[in-house]
Amino acid sequence: MPRKANTPEQIISKLRETEIMLSQGSTLAVICKKIGVTNQTYYRWRKEYGGMRVDQARRLKDLEQENSAFKTVVADFALDNAILRKPPGEILSPSKRRRIVQQVCQKLAVSERRACQVLGQARATQRHNPSPPSDEKQLTADILALATKYGDTATGG
């Protein structure tokens, strides 16, 4: 069963305790056994927390968490920027947007949700595949035939 990780406050107090024992003439091996860590752990702690006060250690941990959050935000902005650079020219029709979203998902390995959000495409539009009515070609041909038969009557011609 793994041991519970020590908090920075506990580590700093153990390091101070170790310094006192070392100044009194104890060996490092005995001290490490007494505080319940290995020599390697002691040296790692000393490298990270040596000479720090408890409030400084807390501040360090807070800054590390804040830094990791900022890194995540920067990575998200970089990905959004890459997505926005991908589409060529203006994207007006939903079918063109649908194709661009699919290309972005494949090339940049992002989710469809993310690509739609960045490109301003509604996901419902992305999921909908329009199919033209089966009789559309016949209707278009009929309209053209009527237009040629009766000519342009709108202008009185």
C-alpha positions in Angstrom: 0.0 0.0 0.0 1.5 3.4 -1.0 2.3 5.9 1.6 0.5 9.1 1.9 2.3 12.0 0.2 3.7 14.6 2.6 2.5 18.2 2.4 5.0 21.0 1.8 4.6 22.0 5.4 5.5 18.5 6.6 8.4 18.3 4.3 9.9 21.7 5.5 9.5 20.7 9.1 11.2 17.3 8.4 14.1 19.1 6.6 14.5 21.5 9.6 14.5 18.5 11.9 17.1 16.8 9.7 19.4 19.9 9.8 19.2 20.1 13.6 20.1 16.4 13.9 23.0 16.7 11.4 24.4 19.6 13.3 24.3 17.5 16.5 26.4 14.8 14.7 23.9 12.2 13.6 24.5 10.5 10.2 22.1 11.1 7.3 21.2 7.4 7.0 20.0 7.3 10.7 18.1 10.6 10.3 16.4 9.5 7.1 15.3 6.3 8.8 14.0 8.3 11.7 11.9 10.6 9.6 10.7 7.8 7.4 12.2 8.6 4.0 15.0 7.4 1.8 18.2 9.3 1.1 17.1 10.0 -2.4 13.8 11.5 -1.2 15.7 13.6 1.3 18.0 15.0 -1.4 15.0 15.6 -3.7 13.2 17.5 -0.9 16.3 19.5 -0.1 16.7 20.5 -3.7 13.0 21.6 -4.0 12.3 23.0 -0.6 15.7 23.7 1.0 15.9 27.0 2.7 12.2 27.7 2.2 9.6 28.8 4.8 6.2 27.3 4.9 4.4 30.3 3.4 6.9 30.3 0.5 6.2 26.6 -0.1 2.5 27.2 -0.2 3.0 30.1 -2.6 5.2 27.9 -4.8 2.5 25.2 -5.1 -0.2 27.8 -5.8 2.0 29.3 -8.6 2.7 25.9 -10.1 -1.1 25.2 -10.2 -1.8 28.6 -11.7 1.0 28.1 -14.3 -0.4 24.7 -15.3 -3.9 26.3 -15.8 -2.4 29.1 -17.9 -0.6 26.5 -20.0 -3.9 24.8 -20.7 -5.5 28.1 -21.7 -2.6 28.9 -24.1 -2.8 25.4 -25.6 -6.5 25.9 -26.2 -6.0 29.3 -27.8 -3.2 27.9 -30.0 -5.5 25.1 -31.2 -8.4 27.5 -31.9 -6.0 29.7 -33.8 -4.9 26.7 -35.9 -8.5 25.7 -36.6 -9.4 29.3 -37.7 -6.3 29.4 -40.0 -7.5 26.2 -41.8 -10.6 27.3 -43.7 -9.8 29.0 -47.0 -11.7 32.2 -47.8 -15.3 32.9 -46.8 -17.5 30.0 -45.7 -21.0 30.9 -46.6 -23.1 27.9 -47.2 -23.8 25.2 -44.6 -22.5 22.5 -47.0 -19.2 24.3 -47.3 -19.0 24.7 -43.5 -19.8 21.0 -43.0 -16.9 20.0 -45.3 -14.5 22.5 -43.5 -15.5 21.1 -40.1 -14.9 17.5 -41.3 -11.5 18.5 -42.7 -10.5 20.3 -39.5 -11.5 17.3 -37.4 -9.4 15.0 -39.6 -6.3 17.1 -40.0 -6.0 18.6 -36.5 -7.5 15.7 -34.6 -10.0 17.8 -32.7 -13.6 16.9 -31.8 -16.5 17.9 -34.0 -17.9 19.9 -31.1 -14.7 21.9 -30.8 -14.4 22.5 -34.5 -18.0 23.6 -34.8 -17.7 25.9 -31.8 -14.6 27.7 -33.1 -15.9 28.0 -36.7 -19.4 29.1 -35.7 -21.1 26.1 -37.1 -24.2 24.8 -35.4 -23.8 21.1 -34.6 -27.3 20.4 -35.8 -26.3 21.7 -39.2 -23.2 19.5 -39.1 -25.2 16.4 -38.3 -27.9 17.1 -40.9 -27.1 15.7 -44.4 -29.5 17.4 -46.8 -30.8 15.2 -49.6 -32.5 16.8 -52.6 -36.0 15.8 -53.3 -36.2 12.9 -55.7 -38.2 14.8 -58.3 -36.1 18.0 -58.2 -34.4 17.4 -61.5 -37.7 16.7 -63.3 -39.2 19.9 -61.7 -36.2 22.0 -62.9 -36.5 20.6 -66.4 -40.3 21.4 -66.4 -39.7 25.0 -65.3 -37.1 25.5 -68.0 -39.4 24.0 -70.6 -42.3 26.3 -69.5 -39.9 29.3 -69.4 -38.8 28.7 -73.0 -42.3 28.0 -74.2 -44.0 31.1 -72.8 -41.0 33.4 -72.8 -40.6 36.4 -70.5 -44.1 37.6 -69.7 -43.1 39.5 -66.6 -41.8 42.5 -68.7 -44.7 42.5 -71.0 -42.6 41.2 -73.9 
